[in-house]
Amino acid sequence: MTLLVKDANTTVRALATETDGSGNLVPLHASAATDAQGVATPVGPQNPLPVINAAGAAASDGSGTVAAGGSAQTLFGGIVPATGYVVQNNSSASLWISDVGVASAGGASIQLLANGGTFATPSGYKPAGAVSLYGATTGQAFAARRW
């Protein structure tokens, strides 16, 4: 089925559509055309629209070591990452991070396993607050980036 629409120049154009499983008319995503006749496939879980994160920013380093074992510390100088962050545990003991309060060994904190445990936020994630890190031993190393 084809839906006719007028573009900005009031020229009538065809908009390729298809009926979904519920009988609703849905547009076809033209850039995802897969057959020889140029007919596009419907947008859906198996053929999602492409998404480009235009909010991306250059990463800032926040790597370091645990300043005082048994006490939480904030990462990135207390600055809340604008659109996400990543933290990797480079020590031989577990670390914990939280962006919803003070990090601790358990509770609402996320555990980073020893020797490479990593946590990365999804693209465009806005933390609820400053990122807090907890390690039991002074000097535990970690790598961190915010963007």
BELCORGI-V421194 format. One record per residue. N is the residue number from 0. RES is the residue in one small letter. PHI is phi as a letter, one per 40 degrees, with the letter a starting at -180 (none if undefined). Layout:
((N;RES;PHI) (N;RES;PHI))
This chain:
((0;m;none) (1;t;b) (2;l;b) (3;l;c) (4;v;b) (5;k;b) (6;d;c) (7;a;d) (8;n;c) (9;t;f) (10;t;c) (11;v;c) (12;r;b) (13;a;c) (14;l;b) (15;a;c) (16;t;b) (17;e;a) (18;t;c) (19;d;c) (20;g;c) (21;s;c) (22;g;g) (23;n;c) (24;l;c) (25;v;b) (26;p;c) (27;l;c) (28;h;c) (29;a;c) (30;s;c) (31;a;b) (32;a;d) (33;t;b) (34;d;b) (35;a;c) (36;q;c) (37;g;g) (38;v;c) (39;a;c) (40;t;c) (41;p;c) (42;v;c) (43;g;a) (44;p;d) (45;q;c) (46;n;a) (47;p;c) (48;l;c) (49;p;c) (50;v;b) (51;i;b) (52;n;c) (53;a;c) (54;a;c) (55;g;d) (56;a;b) (57;a;c) (58;a;c) (59;s;b) (60;d;c) (61;g;b) (62;s;c) (63;g;i) (64;t;b) (65;v;c) (66;a;c) (67;a;a) (68;g;d) (69;g;g) (70;s;b) (71;a;c) (72;q;b) (73;t;c) (74;l;c) (75;f;f) (76;g;g) (77;g;g) (78;i;c) (79;v;c) (80;p;d) (81;a;c) (82;t;b) (83;g;i) (84;y;a) (85;v;b) (86;v;b) (87;q;b) (88;n;c) (89;n;b) (90;s;b) (91;s;c) (92;a;b) (93;s;c) (94;l;b) (95;w;b) (96;i;b) (97;s;a) (98;d;b) (99;v;b) (100;g;i) (101;v;c) (102;a;c) (103;s;a) (104;a;c) (105;g;h) (106;g;g) (107;a;c) (108;s;c) (109;i;b) (110;q;c) (111;l;b) (112;l;c) (113;a;c) (114;n;f) (115;g;h) (116;g;d) (117;t;b) (118;f;b) (119;a;b) (120;t;c) (121;p;c) (122;s;d) (123;g;g) (124;y;c) (125;k;b) (126;p;d) (127;a;c) (128;g;a) (129;a;c) (130;v;c) (131;s;b) (132;l;b) (133;y;b) (134;g;b) (135;a;c) (136;t;b) (137;t;d) (138;g;g) (139;q;c) (140;a;c) (141;f;a) (142;a;b) (143;a;a) (144;r;b) (145;r;b) (146;w;a))
